[in-house]
Amino acid sequence: MLLPKKVKYRKWQTQRKNLSYPILETRGTTLSFGSFGLKAISLQRVRSNQIEAARKVLARSAGKFGKIWIRIFPDRPYTQKAPEVPMGSGKGDPQGYCVEVKPGRIIFEIDGLDHAKAAEALRKAGTKLPLKTKIVSRK
């Protein structure tokens, strides 16, 4: 799974969500490496194990000839309190890392496959992620 080598702060604060205006991604919105990509449509936090599950599906579908690029990296720690712990007494221990994906962000790119195989691989990978996605192509 993906995780940073070193973090400056062990726990991060949860950001406020003001959905009165559209939050759109400004960086990483176009295909840079591959011919086909998986683009986020909704706002969601994606955990590192979900990225790994989608990557495994893509790698299995791509085989020897396909090339895969992961365009997101989980650098935000998330915490969780232990089960059956009463309210209060702190925030909880860090459990893993996630990344906040905004609409318009390219998550995965793939190359070396024809359109039908690439679309099917990206569709399967999109089902492993907790957000709505669409398949985009260079052409």
Secondary structure as a PSIPRED ss2 file (coil, helix, strand):
# PSIPRED VFORMAT (PSIPRED V4.0)

   1 M C   1.000  0.000  0.000
   2 L C   1.000  0.000  0.000
   3 L C   1.000  0.000  0.000
   4 P C   1.000  0.000  0.000
   5 K C   1.000  0.000  0.000
   6 K C   1.000  0.000  0.000
   7 V C   1.000  0.000  0.000
   8 K C   1.000  0.000  0.000
   9 Y C   1.000  0.000  0.000
  10 R C   1.000  0.000  0.000
  11 K C   1.000  0.000  0.000
  12 W C   1.000  0.000  0.000
  13 Q C   1.000  0.000  0.000
  14 T C   1.000  0.000  0.000
  15 Q C   1.000  0.000  0.000
  16 R C   1.000  0.000  0.000
  17 K C   1.000  0.000  0.000
  18 N C   1.000  0.000  0.000
  19 L C   1.000  0.000  0.000
  20 S C   1.000  0.000  0.000
  21 Y C   1.000  0.000  0.000
  22 P C   1.000  0.000  0.000
  23 I C   1.000  0.000  0.000
  24 L C   1.000  0.000  0.000
  25 E C   1.000  0.000  0.000
  26 T C   1.000  0.000  0.000
  27 R C   1.000  0.000  0.000
  28 G C   1.000  0.000  0.000
  29 T C   1.000  0.000  0.000
  30 T C   1.000  0.000  0.000
  31 L C   1.000  0.000  0.000
  32 S C   1.000  0.000  0.000
  33 F C   1.000  0.000  0.000
  34 G C   1.000  0.000  0.000
  35 S C   1.000  0.000  0.000
  36 F E   0.000  0.000  1.000
  37 G E   0.000  0.000  1.000
  38 L E   0.000  0.000  1.000
  39 K E   0.000  0.000  1.000
  40 A E   0.000  0.000  1.000
  41 I C   1.000  0.000  0.000
  42 S C   1.000  0.000  0.000
  43 L C   1.000  0.000  0.000
  44 Q E   0.000  0.000  1.000
  45 R E   0.000  0.000  1.000
  46 V E   0.000  0.000  1.000
  47 R E   0.000  0.000  1.000
  48 S H   0.000  1.000  0.000
  49 N H   0.000  1.000  0.000
  50 Q H   0.000  1.000  0.000
  51 I H   0.000  1.000  0.000
  52 E H   0.000  1.000  0.000
  53 A H   0.000  1.000  0.000
  54 A H   0.000  1.000  0.000
  55 R H   0.000  1.000  0.000
  56 K H   0.000  1.000  0.000
  57 V H   0.000  1.000  0.000
  58 L H   0.000  1.000  0.000
  59 A H   0.000  1.000  0.000
  60 R H   0.000  1.000  0.000
  61 S H   0.000  1.000  0.000
  62 A H   0.000  1.000  0.000
  63 G C   1.000  0.000  0.000
  64 K C   1.000  0.000  0.000
  65 F C   1.000  0.000  0.000
  66 G C   1.000  0.000  0.000
  67 K E   0.000  0.000  1.000
  68 I E   0.000  0.000  1.000
  69 W E   0.000  0.000  1.000
  70 I E   0.000  0.000  1.000
  71 R C   1.000  0.000  0.000
  72 I C   1.000  0.000  0.000
  73 F C   1.000  0.000  0.000
  74 P C   1.000  0.000  0.000
  75 D C   1.000  0.000  0.000
  76 R E   0.000  0.000  1.000
  77 P E   0.000  0.000  1.000
  78 Y E   0.000  0.000  1.000
  79 T E   0.000  0.000  1.000
  80 Q E   0.000  0.000  1.000
  81 K C   1.000  0.000  0.000
  82 A C   1.000  0.000  0.000
  83 P C   1.000  0.000  0.000
  84 E C   1.000  0.000  0.000
  85 V C   1.000  0.000  0.000
  86 P C   1.000  0.000  0.000
  87 M C   1.000  0.000  0.000
  88 G C   1.000  0.000  0.000
  89 S C   1.000  0.000  0.000
  90 G C   1.000  0.000  0.000
  91 K C   1.000  0.000  0.000
  92 G C   1.000  0.000  0.000
  93 D E   0.000  0.000  1.000
  94 P E   0.000  0.000  1.000
  95 Q E   0.000  0.000  1.000
  96 G E   0.000  0.000  1.000
  97 Y E   0.000  0.000  1.000
  98 C E   0.000  0.000  1.000
  99 V E   0.000  0.000  1.000
 100 E E   0.000  0.000  1.000
 101 V E   0.000  0.000  1.000
 102 K C   1.000  0.000  0.000
 103 P C   1.000  0.000  0.000
 104 G C   1.000  0.000  0.000
 105 R C   1.000  0.000  0.000
 106 I E   0.000  0.000  1.000
 107 I E   0.000  0.000  1.000
 108 F E   0.000  0.000  1.000
 109 E E   0.000  0.000  1.000
 110 I E   0.000  0.000  1.000
 111 D E   0.000  0.000  1.000
 112 G C   1.000  0.000  0.000
 113 L C   1.000  0.000  0.000
 114 D C   1.000  0.000  0.000
 115 H H   0.000  1.000  0.000
 116 A H   0.000  1.000  0.000
 117 K H   0.000  1.000  0.000
 118 A H   0.000  1.000  0.000
 119 A H   0.000  1.000  0.000
 120 E H   0.000  1.000  0.000
 121 A H   0.000  1.000  0.000
 122 L H   0.000  1.000  0.000
 123 R H   0.000  1.000  0.000
 124 K H   0.000  1.000  0.000
 125 A H   0.000  1.000  0.000
 126 G H   0.000  1.000  0.000
 127 T H   0.000  1.000  0.000
 128 K C   1.000  0.000  0.000
 129 L C   1.000  0.000  0.000
 130 P C   1.000  0.000  0.000
 131 L C   1.000  0.000  0.000
 132 K C   1.000  0.000  0.000
 133 T E   0.000  0.000  1.000
 134 K E   0.000  0.000  1.000
 135 I E   0.000  0.000  1.000
 136 V E   0.000  0.000  1.000
 137 S E   0.000  0.000  1.000
 138 R C   1.000  0.000  0.000
 139 K C   1.000  0.000  0.000
